[in-house]
Amino acid sequence: MKTLPFMILLLLVLHVKAQDPEPKKELKVGLVLSGGGAKGLAHIGALRVIEEAGVKIDYIGGTSMGAIVGALYASGYSATQLDSIFRNIDFESLISDELPRNVKTFYEKEDSERYAINLPFDNFKLTIPQGFSGGQNIYNEMVKYLYHVKDINDFSKLPIPFVCIATNVETGKPVILDRGYLPEAIMASGTLPSLFEPATIDGKVLIDGGVVNNYPLEEVKKMGADIIIGVDVQHALRDRSELLSATEILFQINNYRTVGDMVNKAASTDVYIKPDMSNYSVMDFDLDDEIIEKGKNAAEDKLEQLEKIASQQSVHFPKAHIKPVDTLVISRLSLQGDNERYTRGYVKGKLRFKLGEKTTFKKLQQGISNLAATGNFKTIRYELLSYDIGEELILKLNESPNRTFLKIGAHYDDLYHSAAIINLTHKNLFFGDDVASFDFILGDQLRYNMQYYIDKGSYWSFGINSRFDNFGEEINFDLIESNFPVSPGLNINNLNMDVLDLTNQIYVQTVLQEEFSFSLGVEHKFLKYSTDTFGASTDEDNEMLANSTDDRTYFDKSNYFSAYGKLKLDTYDDTYFPTRGLFFDGDFHFYLLSSDFNNNFKEFSVAKARMGGAFSLANNLYLNLETEGGFKLGTSGVTSFDFILGGYGNNLINNLVPFVGYDFLSFLGNSYVKSYARVDFEFAPKNHLMLTANYANVDDDLFRTGEWFTAPNYSGYGISYGLESLMGPIQVMYSWSPEGSSRLFFSVGYWF
């Protein structure tokens, strides 16, 4: 009987224990985001609805654009923040790897504004780049936005564990990227063949993961997900009427395998969100509003399922607001990769910031762009890791194997007429940081331009230039009559003036911040001004000067030797259609010697300067204001370096100065002042409607007499249309002046 109470107590304990429920298992939710280029922006709209439904995401897997969106979300950004980030990104600029003009040296600026086509040329064979873009600008943005998780090497340690997929281009097998440097991993996942150059990670050459696995469902399940929410922005195979671009054809090829796989994958997805992307392409980034809304609408159709999932999860705090860091201190620089020809000093000189001092992401990105603008590196990848009191910048430089380039351009204007330029450029000819370039210009006027430059950045660089230029233009004889007396009774109105210029220069130059340069040099110039209007006369009654031979009359045929200095500041964002920036170009030449064809040479100097700025007045409305002037010092009778105004265009030789409203070579003097204003309305992307006005005083000894400060003697106006085309600017201008002259100018392509 003593055991009875004990048995009763035991039964009561067992009964109570049986009534106590087992601990509820935490529901783990995985999110799968497919690739799809611009269509991947729909992921953002879907994420907003998922968040609003209260669903907590525990794992994320993505491919291509799904990897980019997924990585940012996994790092801690909210869907609202992602919406703001992606709406403010200029994808066209990022994908094309457009580099701001201010990251290029003056040599590189001139180079990029001369040729329409640039092709690598090696062992007498043209080579085709592996991709349209290196993806440098996109990579820069990802480093900035993922800076707060820079030290997390294991992606399972991110605020939300993450994985993405790439493809090994050599084996065709998928590569799971779940550790490493996060920006580098997601760039590899989104490296669409032919659009971007392949990425290299741990010795593997990787391309877009969408080639083999565009919807990493199984990978997310293996991470521990109980329920899968998937956002699929892929579309079925398109017919011929929809394959209108090379990019779409490439995606079609990629989809051959993945479209078939999606039948089973969609069925295995617990909440399958499928936005309608049938009317969008992979490059429709300008339709971001519509695409994001499509993702939002598709997710709202699954709202009931999402809320049910949220109800099965424990309460959790909302995602924190991530504030991108703008300032940082780089205390150490490490160089890795294939970098044999360019020294550490060369790289540091291009980065333009000092170690151990506070800098900004903008300056860091500009430094990386400075390196990219040289064209010396195939890819530039870098990591920022915590080090001491700042960051360690690990630069992974992959030198470009191409050192020889064939460049081609075409141009037409009213002075030189039609011309084609063929250029051969070779880098590392004698030294690791030099470049040699030769232009051969065919057309109505044969010309050449040779340049050799050793780039030492902010240290003294060295250069050699040689240029041959010539053109012919009909001018009013009154323009030169005072310098060319003829016998009385000879009636001349117009004559054909032929100008030949051979210039050779040796100089040193220092460059600061890629925008400011100071140069010192010596110059030899052979000038020949002649005409066949008169011919060689033997008529004693009409005897002219003795400079008439071989049926030509020469006004000058001399060699000149000079020393010069140049000071230049150029922050214009564009040479032809500037919308912002400042400009200054000052030049001083001291002419020491001459072969003295006309027996009138004495030492003299010529100084000139041009300055201005471009400003934004309103949306797509810009104002460009400039002023310039020049004068001659000395009593030499040489007039070949006088300032000659008239015409329209860029890169006119010597002291030829454009002046709207007049034809080329319309009026001259040994001194001048000019002001210029242009209003530019960009009424459509790359299409410009412009109104121009300019005013000038031109005369001999203008500054000595004080006439430069009086009302202008000349004025001109123009209305023009400009188009930024692949071969360079196309411009048409109708110009006129109160003096009664009018002219229609045409210019096609870059000036050279």
Secondary structure as UniProt FT lines:
FT   HELIX           3..19
FT   STRAND          29..33
FT   HELIX           37..41
FT   HELIX           42..52
FT   TURN            53..54
FT   STRAND          59..63
FT   HELIX           65..74
FT   TURN            75..76
FT   HELIX           79..87
FT   HELIX           91..96
FT   HELIX           101..103
FT   HELIX           106..112
FT   TURN            113..114
FT   STRAND          117..122
FT   TURN            123..124
FT   STRAND          125..126
FT   STRAND          131..133
FT   HELIX           136..145
FT   HELIX           147..149
FT   TURN            150..151
FT   HELIX           155..157
FT   STRAND          162..168
FT   TURN            169..171
FT   STRAND          174..177
FT   HELIX           182..189
FT   STRAND          193..196
FT   STRAND          199..201
FT   TURN            202..203
FT   STRAND          204..208
FT   HELIX           209..211
FT   HELIX           217..222
FT   TURN            223..224
FT   STRAND          227..231
FT   HELIX           240..242
FT   HELIX           246..267
FT   STRAND          271..273
FT   TURN            278..279
FT   TURN            282..283
FT   HELIX           285..287
FT   HELIX           288..300
FT   TURN            301..302
FT   HELIX           303..311
FT   STRAND          327..336
FT   HELIX           344..351
FT   TURN            355..356
FT   STRAND          358..360
FT   HELIX           361..373
FT   TURN            374..375
FT   STRAND          377..387
FT   TURN            388..389
FT   STRAND          390..399
FT   STRAND          404..413
FT   TURN            414..416
FT   STRAND          417..427
FT   TURN            432..433
FT   STRAND          434..443
FT   STRAND          447..454
FT   TURN            457..458
FT   STRAND          461..476
FT   HELIX           477..479
FT   HELIX           481..483
FT   TURN            488..489
FT   STRAND          494..512
FT   TURN            513..515
FT   STRAND          516..531
FT   HELIX           540..542
FT   TURN            546..547
FT   STRAND          548..549
FT   TURN            550..551
FT   STRAND          552..570
FT   STRAND          581..594
FT   TURN            597..598
FT   STRAND          604..618
FT   TURN            619..620
FT   STRAND          621..633
FT   TURN            640..641
FT   STRAND          643..645
FT   TURN            654..655
FT   STRAND          656..657
FT   TURN            660..661
FT   STRAND          667..669
FT   STRAND          671..684
FT   TURN            685..686
FT   STRAND          687..699
FT   TURN            700..701
FT   HELIX           702..705
FT   HELIX           707..709
FT   STRAND          714..725
FT   TURN            726..727
FT   STRAND          728..736
FT   TURN            738..739
FT   STRAND          742..748
//
